[in-house]
Amino acid sequence: MADGVRIETGQVADVAAGLAADADEGFASAEARAAALHAHGVVFGAAVPGGTMLAAKERYARALAYTDANLRAYRRMAAVLAAQADQVVRELGAADRISEQSQRRLADLVGLS
């Protein structure tokens, strides 16, 4: 008699671990580096008079702010996806256990155990 459904969850668990590592290490590190690099603000061309340089500095400052925001968002999403992948592994494992228990009960009922 078969011993349950046996859903392979190894790859999902690997994805969860990888995403968690990205959230905890990769994106966190990039976020910290970006914050340190951008903490000084935009200073290039400070001595150059004129609206063109000011406009360029303002666009650059907005681009840096968007980059920093994206790094924070990527880190949050990696953490969310890792948690969801972990939940998938737990749910599939529970399905395996329930299937195995059901098959044992059926085997008992028909006298195959």
C-alpha positions as CSV (number, residue, x, y, z in Angstrom):
1,M,0.0,0.0,0.0
2,A,1.3,3.5,-0.8
3,D,2.3,5.6,2.2
4,G,0.7,8.9,1.2
5,V,1.0,11.5,-1.6
6,R,4.6,12.6,-1.0
7,I,4.8,16.1,-2.4
8,E,8.3,17.2,-3.2
9,T,8.9,20.5,-1.4
10,G,12.7,20.7,-1.6
11,Q,12.8,23.2,-4.4
12,V,10.2,25.4,-2.7
13,A,12.1,25.3,0.5
14,D,15.3,26.3,-1.4
15,V,13.5,29.3,-2.9
16,A,12.3,30.3,0.5
17,A,15.8,30.0,1.9
18,G,17.2,32.0,-1.0
19,L,14.7,34.8,-0.7
20,A,15.2,35.0,3.1
21,A,18.9,35.3,2.5
22,D,18.3,38.0,-0.1
23,A,16.1,39.9,2.3
24,D,18.4,39.5,5.3
25,E,21.7,39.9,3.6
26,G,21.7,40.9,-0.1
27,F,19.0,43.6,-0.2
28,A,19.8,44.7,3.4
29,S,23.4,45.2,2.5
30,A,22.6,47.1,-0.7
31,E,20.1,49.2,1.2
32,A,22.7,50.1,3.9
33,R,25.4,50.8,1.3
34,A,23.0,53.0,-0.7
35,A,22.0,54.9,2.4
36,A,25.6,55.5,3.3
37,L,26.5,56.6,-0.2
38,H,23.6,58.9,-0.5
39,A,23.6,60.3,3.0
40,H,25.7,63.3,2.0
41,G,23.1,64.4,-0.5
42,V,23.7,65.7,-4.0
43,V,26.7,68.0,-4.0
44,F,28.1,67.9,-7.5
45,G,28.2,71.2,-9.3
46,A,27.4,73.2,-6.2
47,A,29.6,76.1,-7.3
48,V,28.2,76.3,-10.8
49,P,25.5,79.0,-11.0
50,G,22.4,78.6,-13.1
51,G,19.1,76.8,-13.2
52,T,20.3,74.0,-15.4
53,M,22.7,72.6,-12.8
54,L,20.1,73.0,-10.1
55,A,17.5,71.1,-12.2
56,A,20.0,68.3,-12.8
57,K,20.8,68.1,-9.1
58,E,17.1,67.9,-8.3
59,R,16.6,65.1,-10.9
60,Y,19.6,63.2,-9.6
61,A,18.4,63.6,-6.0
62,R,15.0,62.2,-7.0
63,A,16.6,59.3,-8.8
64,L,18.7,58.5,-5.7
65,A,15.6,58.6,-3.5
66,Y,13.7,56.3,-5.9
67,T,16.7,53.9,-5.9
68,D,16.8,53.8,-2.1
69,A,13.0,53.3,-2.0
70,N,13.2,50.5,-4.5
71,L,15.9,48.7,-2.5
72,R,13.8,48.9,0.7
73,A,10.8,47.6,-1.2
74,Y,12.8,44.8,-2.8
75,R,14.0,43.8,0.7
76,R,10.4,43.8,2.1
77,M,9.1,41.8,-0.9
78,A,11.9,39.2,-0.6
79,A,11.0,38.7,3.0
80,V,7.3,38.4,2.2
81,L,7.9,35.9,-0.6
82,A,10.2,33.9,1.6
83,A,7.5,33.7,4.3
84,Q,5.0,32.6,1.7
85,A,7.2,30.0,0.3
86,D,7.8,28.6,3.8
87,Q,4.1,28.5,4.3
88,V,3.7,26.6,1.0
89,V,6.2,24.0,2.3
90,R,4.4,23.7,5.6
91,E,1.0,23.3,3.9
92,L,2.2,20.7,1.5
93,G,3.9,18.8,4.3
94,A,0.6,18.8,6.2
95,A,-1.2,17.5,3.1
96,D,1.3,14.7,2.9
97,R,0.7,13.8,6.6
98,I,-3.1,13.9,6.1
99,S,-2.9,11.8,3.0
100,E,-0.8,9.2,4.7
101,Q,-3.1,9.1,7.7
102,S,-6.1,8.7,5.5
103,Q,-4.5,5.8,3.6
104,R,-3.6,4.0,6.8
105,R,-7.3,4.4,8.0
106,L,-8.6,3.0,4.7
107,A,-6.1,0.1,4.9
108,D,-7.3,-0.6,8.4
109,L,-10.9,-0.5,7.3
110,V,-10.4,-3.0,4.5
111,G,-8.0,-5.2,6.5
112,L,-4.9,-4.5,4.4
113,S,-2.7,-3.4,7.3
